[in-house]
Amino acid sequence: MKLFRTLSGTTRSQSSSSYILLFHHHFNFVFSGPKNLLVRTIGRRYFAATPEEYAKRNYANNEAEYSTVISSLNVKRRYYLLRDVYDDMMLDGVKPERDTFHSLLIGTMKGARLQDAFFFRDEMKTMGLVPDVALYNFLISTCGKCKNSDQAVRLLEEMKRFEVKPTGQTYICLLNACAAAGRVDRVYAIVRDMTAAGLGLNKFCYAGLIAAHKNKEPVTDDVASKILELVEQSKGWSAVEAPSDIPVRSMMGMSEEELYNIPTAEYVFRRGGFLNREFTVYHVAFHACADLKNVESIDALLEMLSKDGKTPDVFILMQTMRCYLHSGDLQRGQKIFEDYMSSGKPPMIELYVTLVEGAMVGYTPEGMQLAQETLVNMNSRNFFLSPKMGSELLLIAAGEKTGGYTTANLIWDMMQARKITPTFPAVQAYHDGLKVREIPADDPRLQLVTQTYNNQRKRFGGGAGMGAGRP
C-alpha cells in the first residue's frame, strides 16, 4: 500500500508489479471490505514524507499508469494484488475508466476470485458506470470457474433488470458456467433459449454440453455414450449460424477458450502443433473421458478422429496418455510417449510431465521407477520444470508412503538446482513425508526442507498456498 510505502522510507522499485509484491509480502496487510472506506477517508496524504519524496516512491500517478500496472499483474498471474492496486488508485484519487474495470475483471476471472470480481462490479456501479455486456460476461465466466451456477443465473437476471442485452457470447458463458457445476438441466434450457432466439450452437456450446454430462453427480452409466453422441452431433455445426458478436476490444488479448473455461485455455497460444483449435469438441471429449478413466471411450474417440482423416495433436495425446496411465496401463501410456518422441516432432515438456504424473498413480515400484527415469531423461534434454509443474509433481510424489522417497527427493533437487521454491502445500507434504521416515535430525536435506517449511508457514499463515492473497 502507498500508505505503508510512505511510512517505510523504502526506495522505489524499478518494476511496478515487483514493487507491489515486495511490500505485500513484507507487510502482509491490505485494506479490504469495510476497511476500504478508511482508504477513501484518508485520501492522499504524505505524512512524514515531502511531496518530492513521495513522488520518487510512487509506482503510478494516473489512470494510464495504473492500467499498465494492472495489465502487468495479469500477465504475471499476480491476481491477488489487484485489490491492492485498486486501493492505491483510490488513495491517489484516480478514477478508473471502463477499460480499467474490464482489465480488473479479467484478472479476477483468470484467478477465479469471485469475491473480488463482485467487489469491482459494485465499485463500478458506485462510480456511475453501468456494467456493460462484456463485463457481465467476465463475471459469469468467473462464476463458472468457481462452479457457482446459481450466481451466474442471477447475473443474467440482473442484466435484464439493468436493460443490458445479453449476446450469444453471454449465453455461451452461462452455458459453460452451468456445465462446470454439472447442471445438465440448466444447460439444455439455455440451449433451448438460444435456439428459440435463432442462435446456432457452435463448438463451445457442444463443449459445454459434454462438460455438463461429465460433471454431473452422481456419474451416470450412459455418460460415455452421451459424450460420443455429442461429438458426432457437433460435426454439423455451422460457423455462419453460430454467435459471432465477440467485442474484440473488450477481450484484451484473451482467448474464447479462456472466457468459456475450456480445458485447452492455457495451451491456446502454444506452437509446434500442440493444439489444433478446430478440435475443440474433441479436446473437451478426450479430457472428459480421461477424467472418467474410460479407456473404451478414449479408443472410440481415437477411431472417430481417424475416420475424420485427422491426426491427434499434442493435447489429445496428453489426455490419451493420462487415461491409460490413470487406469493402470503403464505400457500403453509409455508407448504413446515414446512413439511421439521418435516421430521427429518437437518434444514437449507437457508430455514428460504427463508421463511422470501418471506413472506415480498407485505408487507402484514399476511406476515410480518409470517416473524417475522420465525425469532424468527430461533433465538431460534440457527440459526443466516450471514452478507450477514442479510443485504439482512434488505434491503427488510426497504422497508415497513406502519406499525410499527417491522420486520426491529427485523432484525437490531438480527444483533446488533451478532455485525454485515449491508451493506451500507441496513443501508441507514433502516435509511431512520426510518426518515420518527414519532420517537423522541433522540431515542436510531435512534441515533445508524444514527451514523452507517454517518460513512459508510464517509467511502464509500456516495454510495458504504460494501466492495467496485476499481470500
Salt bridges, closest charged atoms under 4 A:
ASP84 OD2 - HIS24 ND1 3.02
ASP84 OD1 - ARG470 NH2 3.74
ASP88 OD2 - ARG5 NH2 3.18
ASP92 OD2 - LYS2 NZ 2.19
ASP92 OD1 - ARG44 NE 3.63
ASP99 OD2 - ARG249 NH2 2.58
ASP116 OD1 - ARG83 NH1 2.92
ASP116 OD2 - ARG113 NE 2.99
ASP122 OD1 - ARG121 NE 2.71
GLU123 OE1 - ARG40 NH2 1.88
ASP132 OD2 - ARG98 NH1 3.76
ASP132 OD2 - HIS102 NE2 3.02
ASP150 OD1 - ARG186 NH2 2.84
GLU158 OE1 - ARG121 NH1 2.86
GLU158 OE2 - LYS125 NZ 2.96
ASP185 OD2 - ARG183 NH2 3.11
GLU232 OE2 - LYS235 NZ 3.38
GLU257 OE1 - ARG277 NH2 2.75
GLU258 OE1 - LYS110 NZ 3.93
ASP291 OD2 - LYS214 NZ 2.93
ASP291 OD2 - HIS287 ND1 3.56
ASP291 OD1 - ARG322 NH1 2.82
ASP299 OD1 - ARG332 NH2 3.20
GLU303 OE2 - LYS307 NZ 3.57
ASP308 OD2 - LYS235 NZ 3.08
ASP313 OD2 - HIS283 NE2 2.66
ASP339 OD2 - LYS335 NZ 2.77
GLU350 OE2 - ARG270 NH1 2.31
GLU357 OE1 - HIS326 NE2 3.09
GLU392 OE2 - LYS388 NZ 3.01
ASP413 OD1 - ARG445 NH1 2.92
ASP432 OD1 - HIS431 ND1 3.50
